[in-house]
Amino acid sequence: MNIIGHHHISMYTKNAQQNKAFYTQILGLRLVEKSVNQDNPSMYHLFFGDEIGSAGTLLSFFEIPNLGKPRRGTDSIYRLSLLIPDNASLEYFKQRLSKYKVPWEGLTYLNQSALSFKDMDGLEVLLIVNDTYQTPQAWRKNPYSDIPQQYQILGMGPVELRVREAKPTIEFLTSTLQYQIRPNTDETTLTLDSNGLYSDFVIVEQQGERARPGQGYIHHIAVNTPTDVDLDAVYHKIEQLPKSNSGIIDRYFFKSLYYRQNKILYEFATADPGFTIDTRIEELGQSLNLPDFLEHQRKEIESNLHDL
């Protein structure tokens, strides 16, 4: 079985226009895919990432205008992080966030200097200094941002899960998915690469009320099973576990498998074919992109969507 890191992470936003402004204009990510929820085409589905939307750099948002406030709590994907190159980048983003009047706090996370802040939906994001840790070679800089390339966000870092019982999650990640415990951290951390932070899960055992969906809620975390063969191997492994899975679904831009374990929804997604399957790199994110099976509904779908 071959899992090589995170693929994307998916959240809810109340306002796609404000969401786009925050992640492109403030954080310097690129809108690489403007599409719709394939299960509900009246809903925008946006992907932000590096120049081409490489697996492991992607933040995905579903727009749901009537969202209420969430309840943060346990049995949830609690928060995500993004990696930045070094302490100079950290200082740059302190000034940039302050310029845009985004409150931030400094902290140490996995022994690394970091910043914590919230987007317009209340989603907590950490920026973590990567220093000499390795990052995937596939990740690319974003030439479409005004942020100097030496300061730009690299891609996804550790994802924090909070659960009432940590043991089942740890056993699932280690025994089934072959993650390993990262040594020498105060947090319980599971990784695929002790030399990199790009695949890590931080597991926190927390009692109390369960999280309730709303603005800024994290719906699922997807990990990268690069090829169809890799995804098939995961499917055969997951099929042996209790509870059902989604089976392999063709999302056009990648293929996916969903499985909920200990209240957390995991997706396993292929890296290929990616967002350049039908769009030139220079034109990514500029127009509404629909998979072939929805193309015949384009006029109806576009009539139900607002401009971004």
C-alpha positions in Angstrom: 0.0 0.0 0.0 1.3 3.4 -0.9 0.1 6.6 0.8 2.6 9.5 0.5 1.1 12.4 2.4 -1.9 14.7 2.4 -3.9 15.3 -0.8 -6.4 18.0 0.2 -8.6 19.1 3.1 -12.3 20.2 2.6 -14.2 22.8 4.6 -17.5 24.7 4.6 -17.7 28.5 3.8 -20.7 30.8 3.9 -19.4 33.1 1.2 -17.3 31.9 -1.7 -16.4 35.5 -2.8 -15.0 36.4 0.6 -13.4 33.0 0.8 -11.6 33.5 -2.5 -10.4 37.0 -1.5 -8.9 35.7 1.8 -7.0 32.7 0.4 -5.7 34.3 -2.8 -5.2 38.0 -1.8 -4.1 37.6 1.8 -2.5 34.1 1.9 -1.2 34.1 -1.6 -2.6 30.7 -2.7 -4.0 30.2 -6.3 -7.5 29.4 -7.1 -6.8 26.4 -9.3 -10.3 25.0 -9.7 -13.7 26.7 -9.7 -16.2 24.0 -10.0 -19.4 22.7 -8.2 -20.1 20.0 -5.7 -20.6 17.0 -7.9 -23.4 15.7 -5.5 -25.1 19.1 -5.4 -24.2 21.2 -8.5 -26.0 24.4 -7.1 -23.1 24.7 -4.7 -19.6 26.1 -5.5 -16.6 23.9 -4.9 -13.3 25.8 -4.9 -9.8 24.5 -4.7 -6.8 26.7 -3.7 -3.2 25.5 -3.9 0.1 26.0 -5.7 0.6 26.9 -9.3 -1.1 23.7 -10.6 -3.0 22.5 -7.6 -0.5 19.8 -6.7 -1.7 17.1 -4.3 -0.7 18.1 -0.8 -1.1 21.9 -1.4 -4.9 21.9 -1.7 -7.5 23.6 0.4 -11.1 22.8 -0.8 -14.2 24.7 0.1 -17.9 24.0 -0.4 -20.1 27.2 -0.3 -23.3 26.8 1.8 -24.8 30.3 2.2 -27.3 29.4 4.9 -24.6 28.0 7.3 -24.9 28.8 11.0 -22.2 29.0 13.5 -20.4 25.8 14.3 -19.7 24.2 17.6 -16.0 23.4 18.0 -15.4 20.2 19.9 -14.2 16.7 19.9 -14.6 13.9 17.4 -13.5 16.3 14.7 -10.8 17.4 12.3 -10.0 20.3 14.6 -7.6 22.5 12.6 -5.2 22.4 9.7 -1.8 23.9 9.1 0.2 25.2 6.2 4.0 25.1 5.9 6.1 28.2 5.3 9.8 28.1 4.5 11.6 29.8 7.5 11.4 32.4 10.2 11.8 35.2 7.6 8.5 33.9 6.1 6.9 33.9 9.6 7.9 37.5 10.1 6.6 38.4 6.6 3.2 36.8 7.4 2.9 38.5 10.8 3.2 41.9 9.0 0.9 40.8 6.1 -1.9 39.5 8.4 -1.6 42.7 10.5 -1.8 44.8 7.3 -5.1 43.1 6.4 -6.3 43.4 10.1 -6.3 39.6 10.6 -5.6 38.9 14.3 -2.8 36.3 14.9 -1.1 34.7 17.8 2.4 33.2 18.0 2.9 29.6 19.3 5.2 26.6 19.2 3.8 23.5 17.5 5.7 20.3 17.0 8.7 22.1 18.2 8.4 24.6 15.4 7.6 28.4 15.5 4.1 29.0 14.2 1.2 31.5 13.8 -2.4 30.9 14.5 -5.3 32.9 13.0 -8.8 32.5 11.7 -10.4 33.1 8.3 -13.7 34.9 7.7 -15.6 31.8 8.6 -13.8 31.2 11.9 -11.7 28.3 10.6 -8.4 28.1 12.5 -5.3 27.9 10.4 -1.7 27.5 11.6 1.3 28.6 9.6 4.3 26.5 10.7 8.0 27.1 9.9 9.3 24.2 7.9 13.0 25.0 8.3 15.1 22.1 7.0 12.3 19.5 7.0 11.7 18.0 3.5 8.7 18.8 1.3 7.5 16.9 -1.7 9.3 17.7 -4.9 6.0 18.1 -6.8 5.1 21.2 -4.9 5.5 24.4 -7.0 5.7 28.2 -6.3 2.8 30.4 -7.3 3.9 33.0 -9.9 0.4 34.5 -9.8 0.7 35.9 -6.2 2.2 39.2 -5.1 3.9 37.4 -2.2 7.6 37.0 -3.0 8.4 33.4 -3.7 10.9 33.0 -0.9 8.1 33.7 1.6 5.2 31.8 0.0 3.2 29.0 1.6 4.6 25.6 0.6 1.7 23.3 1.1 -0.2 21.4 3.8 1.4 20.6 7.1 0.1 18.6 10.1 -3.7 18.1 10.5 -5.0 18.0 14.1 -7.7 15.4 15.0 -9.5 15.6 18.3 -11.3 12.5 19.5 -12.8 11.1 22.7 -10.7 7.9 22.3 -7.3 8.3 20.7 -6.4 4.6 20.7 -8.7 3.5 17.8 -7.4 6.4 15.6 -3.8 5.7 16.4 -4.3 2.0 15.6 -6.1 2.8 12.3 -3.3 5.1 11.2 -0.5 2.8 12.3 -1.8 -0.7 11.7 -4.0 -0.1 8.6 -2.4 2.8 6.9 1.2 2.3 8.0 1.9 5.6 9.7 4.6 5.8 12.4 4.8 7.7 15.7 7.0 10.8 15.4 9.5 10.8 18.3 10.5 13.8 20.4 7.3 15.9 20.3 4.9 16.8 23.1 2.0 16.1 20.8 1.0 12.6 19.8 2.0 12.7 16.1 1.8 10.2 13.3 3.8 10.6 10.2 4.8 8.9 6.9 8.2 10.7 6.8 10.1 11.6 9.9 12.1 14.0 7.8 9.1 16.0 6.7 5.9 17.6 8.3 3.8 17.3 5.2 2.0 14.0 6.1 1.5 14.4 9.8 -1.6 13.8 11.9 -1.6 15.2 15.5 -4.0 13.2 17.7 -5.5 15.0 20.7 -7.8 13.1 23.1 -10.5 15.5 24.2 -13.8 14.8 26.1 -16.9 17.1 26.1 -19.3 18.0 23.3 -18.8 16.8 19.8 -18.2 19.3 17.1 -21.3 20.5 15.1 -21.0 21.5 11.5 -21.3 25.2 10.5 -19.1 28.0 9.1 -15.5 26.9 8.9 -16.3 23.3 9.7 -13.7 20.8 8.3 -15.7 18.1 6.5 -12.9 15.6 5.6 -9.2 15.1 5.2 -7.9 13.4 2.0 -4.6 11.6 1.7 -2.6 11.0 -1.4 -2.7 7.5 -3.0 -0.9 8.6 -6.2 -2.1 6.1 -8.8 -5.2 3.9 -9.5 -3.2 0.9 -8.4 -2.4 2.5 -5.1 -6.0 3.4 -4.5 -7.2 -0.1 -5.4 -4.8 -1.5 -2.8 -6.2 0.9 -0.1 -9.7 -0.2 -1.2 -9.0 -3.9 -0.7 -7.5 -3.1 2.8 -10.4 -0.9 3.8 -12.9 -3.5 2.6 -11.6 -5.8 5.3 -12.6 -3.3 8.1 -15.9 -2.9 9.9 -18.4 -0.4 8.5 -19.0 0.4 4.9 -17.0 2.6 2.6 -18.0 4.6 -0.5 -16.3 2.4 -3.0 -14.1 4.1 -5.6 -15.7 7.2 -7.1 -14.4 8.9 -10.2 -14.3 12.7 -9.4 -12.9 13.4 -12.9 -9.9 15.4 -11.5 -9.0 12.4 -9.3 -10.5 9.2 -8.1 -11.6 8.9 -4.5 -12.6 6.5 -1.7 -14.2 7.6 1.5 -14.2 5.9 4.9 -15.3 7.1 8.3 -13.3 5.8 11.3 -13.7 6.9 14.9 -16.0 9.8 13.8 -13.4 11.1 11.3 -14.1 11.1 7.6 -11.0 10.1 5.5 -10.7 10.3 1.8 -8.1 8.5 -0.3 -7.5 10.3 -3.5 -5.2 9.8 -6.6 -2.8 12.5 -7.6 -3.7 12.1 -11.3 -5.0 13.3 -13.6 -5.2 16.6 -11.7 -6.7 19.9 -12.7 -4.7 20.3 -15.9 -6.5 17.4 -17.5 -8.7 19.9 -19.4 -7.3 23.3 -18.7 -4.1 25.1 -19.5 -1.9 26.0 -16.5 -2.3 29.7 -17.3 -6.1 29.4 -17.3 -6.7 27.4 -14.1 -9.5 28.8 -11.9 -10.6 31.5 -14.4 -13.9 29.9 -15.5 -16.4 27.4 -14.2 -15.0 24.0 -14.9 -17.4 21.0 -15.0 -16.6 17.4 -15.4 -17.9 15.8 -18.6 -20.9 14.2 -16.9 -22.2 17.6 -15.8 -21.4 19.6 -18.9 -24.9 19.1 -20.4 -26.3 21.0 -17.4 -23.9 23.9 -17.7 -26.6 26.6 -18.5 -28.7 25.5 -15.6 -25.8 25.2 -13.2 -24.4 28.7 -14.1 -27.8 30.3 -13.7 -27.8 29.2 -10.1 -24.3 30.5 -9.2 -23.2 34.0 -8.4 -20.1 35.7 -9.7 -16.8 35.4 -7.7 
